[in-house]
Amino acid sequence: MTKLVKNRVLKHLNYLKSFGYEYHEHLDFFSTNIKNVKLPNNISDLGVSVNHCYLCELSKCRKNVLFGYGNINSDLMFIGDEPSNSEDELGLHYVGKSGELLIKMIENVLNVTKEDVYFTTLVKCKSLNGLNNTIVDTCHDYLLKQIELIKPKLIVALGEKTYSYLLKNSDNFSQIRGKELVFNTIPLITTYSPTFLLRNPSFKKDAYYDMLKIKNYMESLN
């Protein structure tokens, strides 16, 4: 069954449900049994699982699943909040203005290519009306498994949404960015997201200094 056919079936079933039709006993997709399903211990197989995920509402509106991109053996892992419109449209990472800016941040400051690092997002599908914790929670086990398999020595959290969700912290983002924090025993540094910087270019200087700290940290590992 193609993706187009699946989307049409889902749309038709939702249409019938609006008239009171029931097809089966209610399933709690967020139950412990579902979330504790054993995930693959191979990054490629995990990607296949994510590509066939229909556990949340984003599966009904996405055009493409954006699992991750880059060097699966990298010591450096970037995490954003969600794919951009351009990424969802094309099914590719690092496209659109925000993607181009992120490439510049990586290549011009860290002096590595986007293929040298690993990049992913909190959720793997583009939302229509913004993220909420329920949606992010559904995708969280995928992200944790990605981190487990990639084994980064440093995580860079891009943007306040990503930082707040990962660290469950509501501290002033402008004060905490650029500092070395910890997520699940892994060092983490947070900086402004490319999307934010496109809207607020005056903060690019701060982001530049954050990237220098990231570069210094990575060089200290060698």
C-alpha positions, 0 to 999 in steps of 0.5 A: 500500500502506497503512502498516498493510499494510506493517507486516503484510507486514514482520511476516509476512516476519520470522515466516517468516524465523525458520523459515529462509526467505530471499527474496533475497541479503543487503542491507547497508543500512549500506553506503557505497552506501546512505548516500551516496544523493543526498538531495533538496535541498528540505526538503519532498521530504526529509520525504517521503523520511524518511516512507517510510524503512524502513532500520532497526528503528524502522520496524517499531515506529513509529506515526508518523514525526516529521520536523521542525516549525517555521520552515524559515528560522529561524536557531535549530534545536533538536535532541532525541534522539527523538520522545516516546511522545505524539508517536509516538502522535499524529504531532505535535511538542510534545505530552505533558508534555515538549513542553509544557515545551519550549514554555514554555522557548521562549516564556517565555525566548526570547520567540518561539513554537515556530513561529519556531524549527525543531525536529527529532530525531536519529532520526525514529521512537520507539524501544522500548528506547532508542537505540543508535549504529547506529540513530542512524547510519542516520538521521544523513544525514537530520539533516545534510541538514536542517541543510544546508537549514535553515542555522541560525546556532545549534543547541541540542542538547537533552540529553546523548544529543544532545550526546554523539552530535553532538559525539562527546564524553563530557565531563561534560555538567553542566560543558559545558552552556550553553557555546558549542561548534561542530558542523560550523562551526555554533555549538552550545549544549547544555542539559538536555532537557525529559524530564530536567527533568521527572524532575529539576526542581531543574535547571530553574534551570540550564536557564533560564540556558542559555536566557538565553545562547541568547537573548543569542546570538540577539539579538547576531546582529541 
